[in-house]
Each structure stands twice: as C-alpha cells, then as structure tokens.
Amino acid sequence: MILIGQYDSPFVRRVGIALTLYGLPFTHRPWSTFADAEKIRPYNPLTRVPTLVLDDGEVLIESHSILDYLDSLVPAGRAMFPAAEPARHRALKVAALATGMAEKAVSLFYERRLHKEVSETWINRCQTQITDAMVVLEADRVGKKSDYWFGERIGHADIAVAVALRFVAEAHPGLVSMADFPALGEHAARLEALPAFKAISQPFIPPA
C-alpha cells in the first residue's frame, strides 16, 4: 500500500499511525497538496490527502473511509473502532468531533493564509467551533478512568483526538490554552510518547 500525504496533516497522520499499529506494511509518499498537486491528481482528482493506493491499484480517499477499510484487514478483536453498539457510535462521535475540530483548524489557517482580506466572522466562527469541540471532548474525557478513551486498548478515537490537538497547537499557536483542558492535554501527551506517534510525525509545514 502507498500512503500519500504529509504527516503534518492530522488526517494523513491518523492513517499512518493506524497502519503502523496494525503492522500493515506501506510506503509513504510525503506529497504536498500544493507543491505536489500534479503528482497527487492521477490518484485522487480532488488532490486531497490522505490518499491510500492499495496493492491492487484501487485508491481510497478520506481518512474515515480508509480506516474503515483497514479495520476490515485485521481480526475483529483488533479493530480500533468497536463493532458492537453502543460502544461503536460513542467512539465514532468522539472521532468525528476531533476530526471536525481539525477541519475547522485547517479552514481557519487557509482563511488567514490565502485571503488578503480575511472574514472576521468566519475566523470567529471557526475559533468558536474549535474551542466548543474541545470543551465537549474535555468533559467526556474527564469521565473516563481508563488509560484510553474506551478502555485499556488504544482506538481510532484516541488517535483522532491526539493528532487534532497537535495540529491545532502547531497551526495556531496560542489559539487555546491547554491549561484549560488538562484531561485532553494528559491524553495527548500519553499518546505522543508512544513509538508509533513518534515515528509517524513531522512539524507543521505551512504551504507555500
């Protein structure tokens, strides 16, 4: 398999971490959606990442769809999204909040980076959405006593939260104070110390 995209993207990173934790071999192509758009386009006409090229040449796009496929490759007991309800929809909700927060952080970055005249209304909306998501996630994490969000084994929800928090912090320094979110801060620090998180990592590189 070939994973396309840079690891400063939380969406690419969550896929790379999952592949690593599952022990699934892959080749990484650290292509930028800006500088390397022409390389990505033959695989994904949207020129978005992550893009995963399977061994048979089939191409998967969008991180959640890719993770759903990866879960199908491992024994049911190893899949990092629960199969049974209500655990499944609870984990999906946490992951959706985290990835939604990351999407808003991306949107906020591009608003400031690409527009000569920025929309303060849009900036304020994105900032509010990011912090509101963090408030909900903080409250949910505080109620968990296990090492990971849904037990003693890492899941996709854990990964999504950690990579989103790192992206927000690096793309928007000072936007939020992690002192206001101690449970999330502890969660992210624990995961970032894991070998897979250290291996699948790069500093945020603003697009040229």
RAHU-V784760 format. One record per backbone hydrogen bond with DSSP energy under -1.0 kcal/mol. CO is the residue of the C=O (numbers start at 0). NH is the residue of the N-H. Records with the same first field share a line. If there is no record, write none. Layout:
CO=NH, NH
//
This chain:
0=26
1=52
2=28
3=50
5=8
8=12
9=13
10=14
11=15
12=16
13=17
14=18
15=19
16=20
17=21
18=23
26=2
28=4, 30
31=35
35=39
36=40
39=42, 43
43=46
49=61
50=3
51=59
52=1
53=56
57=53
59=51
61=65
62=66
63=67
64=68
65=69
66=70
69=72
74=77
79=155
83=87
85=89
86=90
87=91
88=92
89=93
90=94
91=95
92=96
93=97
94=98
95=99
96=100
97=101
98=102
99=103
100=104
101=105
102=106
103=107
104=108
105=109
106=110
107=111
108=112
109=113
118=122
119=123
120=124
121=125
122=126
123=127
124=128
125=129
126=130
127=131
128=132
129=133
130=134
131=135
132=136
133=137
134=138
135=139
136=140
137=141
140=143
147=150
150=147
154=158
155=159
156=160
157=161
158=162
159=163
160=164
161=165
162=166
163=167
164=168
165=169
166=170
167=171
171=174
176=179
177=180
180=184
181=185
182=186
183=187
184=188
185=189
186=190
187=191
190=193
193=197
194=198
195=199
198=200
//
